[in-house]
Amino acid sequence: MSATGEGVRRGRRLILWRHGQTSWNVERRFQGSTDVELTATGVAQARRAARLLAGLRPDAIVASDLKRAAATAAELAALTGLHVTHDEALRETYAGVWQGLTHDEIIARYGDEYTAWKRGEPVRRGGGELETEVADRAAPVVLRHAEKLPEDGTLVVVSHGGTIRTTIGRLLGLDPHNWEGLGGLTNCCWSVLGEGVRGWRLLEHNAGTLPEPVLGDDD
């Protein structure tokens, strides 16, 4: 079987793709819903990743309307000819006063809040959104677009690290306390969810190359 599963029914697939690098990523500055553009490196990352993802022949692209995600999605649209649907529900977590602060500044000023969040407690970081609230707005958008796919169709969702993690957690039915266990996404890497008989399955996480078939007893 090929990596694309030609000749075998594989069900629908979701490619959840994080945007390319921004200057705030480099500075380890919390972006949240702040509208920060891609760096030149981020654009190059998006172009490289788009060439790979175009090989999966996606059927649809939906993206956050923030500049960094929209510009990343545009690179794939240019190669595939697909229209990008932008949706503000796919934006990154709003984190109030944390936004614009560096990682060290957050720990220095809001250390207890940061530690509680890392423990898996429901925390409104900076007075902003709960992770469950992010999933409440983002996951339904993904599912709505997935429902429009053909039987073996592929949807590319271009969004942000936190939003992607919470959406994956929700779609997999994981307890919110365990969402942090999914780990983060590198700039312009993606995760792949496949449709199984018991719901969505995580096939790839933080990938930067095309998915390969799973060969073994747990395929």
VEXLODO-283076 format. One record per atom (N, C-alpha, C): residue in one letter; x, y, z. Coordinates in steps of 0.05 Angstrom, whole numbers, plus 5000, padded with zeros to 4 digits. Atoms other than C-alpha are relative to their C-alpha. Layout:
BEGIN
aXYZ...
END
This chain:
BEGIN
m501749765000m500050005000m501850255000s498549755001s502650704983s499450175025a500449824977a503251265034a497350144999t502649875003t496851565006t497749805002g502150204996g493150915013g498349954975e501550035025e491150874939e498949724998g501250265004g486350304925g498849885025v501050094975v484550224998v498350225013r501649794986r478850585034r501350075026r498649914976r482250995088r498350195017g501649814985g476551445110g501050294996r499249725002r477052195117r502550055018r497649924985r483352535142r500050295006l499749724991l484653175180l503050055003i497249914997i491453525172i499950265016l500149764984l492154025229l502850125000w497449895008w497854485207w500550265015r499449754986r501155005251r501450204981h498949785017h503255675220h503150005002g497149975000g510455855204g501050195021q498749844979q515356235247q499350304999t500349714998t514056945272t502250115018s497949884983s518657435307s499549955029w500750064972w514857315372w500749725008n499250284995n516156565366n503050005008v497149994996v523656715362v500650125027e499549864975e523257175422e498749865024r501550144980r519056665461r498050195014r502049814990r513757195468r497249894995f502750125002f506556965481f498350164980q501549865021q502457135419q497050005006g502950024996g495456885435g498650104975s501549905023s490557255390s501250254988t498749785013t495457815374t500749934971d499750065029d496057875298d502850064991v497249985007v503457765285v500549874973e499550115027e506057655214e502349795001l497850195003l510757105190l502650164995t497349915008t518257235186t500649894972a499150115026a521957105121a500549705003t499650294995t523956435152t497349865001g502750124999g516556305167g498849964973v501050035027v514656425095v501349774986a498550235012a520155945072a499049745011q501050254988q517655425121q497349924988a502750055011a510555495095a500249904972r499750085028r512855425023r501049714998r498950275000r516854795038r497849805009a502150184991a511154475078a497849984980a502250015019a506054665026a500649814977r499250195021r509954284973r499549715008l500550274990l509553665016l497049945002l502950044995l502253745036l498449994974a501450005026a500153874964a500049714989g499850285009g502353154951g497849825011l502250154989l496652914995l497350064986r502449935016r491653224946r497650085018p502249924983p487353584998p497650094985d502549925012d480153714983d499050275009a500949744990a479254335025a502050115020i498349864981i483054845067i498450195016v501249804982v480455225127v502150105018a497849884984a484755705167a499050225019s500349774983s484956195224s500350254983d499849755016d484056905199d502450185009l497749844992l490257155237l502249984978k498249985023k495757365188k502049774998r497950225001r500856825207r498849744990a501350245009a495856265194a499050044971a501149945027a492656595133a502249994979a497850005019a499456695100a501149724995t499150285002t501455975114t498049854982a502050135016a494955725084a500150084971a499949905027a495856165023a502149864983e497950145015e502155785004e499049734989l501250255010l498255124999l497950064980a502149935020a492555464963a501250064973a498749935025a497355724911a500849764984l499150245014l499755024895l497749824992t502250195004t493054664898t497750134984g502349875013g488355194869g497550005017l502350014982l483755094929l499550285013h500849764985h479955664962h500449955029v499750024970v481655805035v497650135013t502149894984t475855895082t501350095027h498949904975h477956345140h497950025022d501950014978d474656275208d501350105026e498849894976e476156685270e499849815023a500250204979a474056085313a502549835001l497550155000l480755775294l502450165010r497949844989r484756335325r501349875025e498650104977e489856205380e498550095025t501149944974t487756225453t500450295008y499849734989y486256925479y501149985028a498750034973a490857005540a500450275014g500049754985g489457715564g502750135004v497649854994v495258045599v502649844995w497650155007w499957475582w501050074972q499349965028q499857675509q502150234998g497849815003g506258045489g502349965020l497950054980l510157795549l501849764991t498350235006t516157335542t499549785020h500350234982h516356645574h501050075028d498849934974d520956905630d498350205015e501749804987e516457505643e497549885011i502450134990i510357065650i500549855026i499350154976i513756615700i500650195024a499349814979a516457215739a497550135012r502449854991r509657565743r497649835007y502450174996y504657005741y500849705004g498950264996g508656405765g498049795010d502050194989d503056085806d498049924979e502050055021e498156145749e501249824979y498750165020y503155855700y500449715010t499650274989t504755265746t497449855002a502750134999a497355115757a499149914973w500750085027w496255105682w501649764991k498450235007k502054625672k499249755015r501050234985r499054175725r497449894988g502550095012g492854115682g497550125012e502349874988e488354565723e498750194980p501349805018p483154985686p500750285008v498949744994v486555655685v499450204978r500349785020r484556305650r502650164999r497449875001r491556495631r499850294993g500149715005g492257245636g497250115001g502849915000g484757285648g498649944974g501150065026g483356995579g498349745000e501750235004e480156355553e501149755014l499350274992l480055665583l500749834976e499450185023e482955115539e497549864990t502550135009t476154785539t498250194984e501549815016e473055425512e501150034972v498850005026v478055425456v499149764984a501050245013a476054715439a497150034993d502849965005d468754915444d499550154974r500449845024r469655415388r501349894975a498450095023a474855075344a499249734990a500650285009a472954335343a497549994982p502350015018p465954455314p500550104972v499449905026v468854855257v501449784984v498650225013v473554275240v498149784992l501950225006l467953765244l498150084978r501949915020r463254185202r501349994972h498750015026h468354235146h500749714992a499550285006a470153495153a497649864989e502550125010e462953305142e499550044971k500449935029k463253625073k501949854982l498050145016l469053185051l498849764986p500750265011p468252605003p500949775018e499550234982e468851905032e502949975009d497150024994d476451895029d501450274999g498949735004g477452645030g501950095022t498149894981t482753055065t499550305004l500449724993l481753715101l502650105013v497749884987v487654165118v498950245017v500849794981v486454605180v502550155008v497649844994v491555175187v499450175024s500749874975s491555425258s502550055017h498049934981h495855525320h500549785020g499250224983g499555075369g498049925021g501950054978g494855145428g497349914990t502650075011t488555125387t500049724988i499850265012i490854515349i500049785022r499850194979r492654145413r497349955014t502650034987t485954285446t497949874982t501950125019t482154105383t500549704997i499350285001i485853445377i498949855025g501050124975g484353295450g497049965001r503050025001r476953435440r499149794980l500850195020l476453025376l500749715008l499350274991l479952435408l498549915025g501650074976g475352465469g501749985025l498350004976l481152575518l499050195021d500649834978d480052865586d501750254998p498449755003p482253605585p502550005017h497750024983h487053455641h502449884986n497950145015n490953025592n500850124974w499349885026w491253495532w502950084998e497249915000e498053755553e501849774992g498450235007g500653045542g500449974970l499650015029l499953135467l502550144991g497549855008g505953605466g499450214980g500349775018g507054215424g500749944971l499450035028l507754315349l502250204993t498049835011t513954595316t498850184978n501049835021n512855175268n499849854974c500650125026c509754925203c500149695000c500450294999c509254205227c497049955004w502850075000w502653835229w499449745014s500950264989s498653275260s497849904981v501950135017v494252775223v498149845016l502050164988l487752495247l498549854978g501450165020g484351925210g497449905012e502650094992e477251685213e500049705004g500250284994g476551015247g497249915007v502750114995v470750565265v499050105027r500949904974r470650855336r500550305003g499649715000g471851575317g502750074989w497549905011w478051985302w502349885014r497650114989r484951695312r502450184993l497649855005l491652055319l502049834985l498250165017l495951795262l502950115000e497449875000e501752295263e499850255018h500049764983h503752845312h502650144997n497649835004n508653425301n501749894977a498550115023a510553135233a500850224981g499049825020g514553485180g500549874974t499750155024t514552945128t497349874994l502650125008l508952585090l499549755017p500650244984p505352045130p500749744985e499450275010e507651325119e498049815011p501850204989p503150715127p501249875025v499250154977v503450365194v500149704994l499650285006l506249675183l500449845025g499850144975g505049195240g497349905009d502450124989d499748905285d497950205010d501849804989d496649565306d499450224980d500649815021d494849885240d497150085000
END
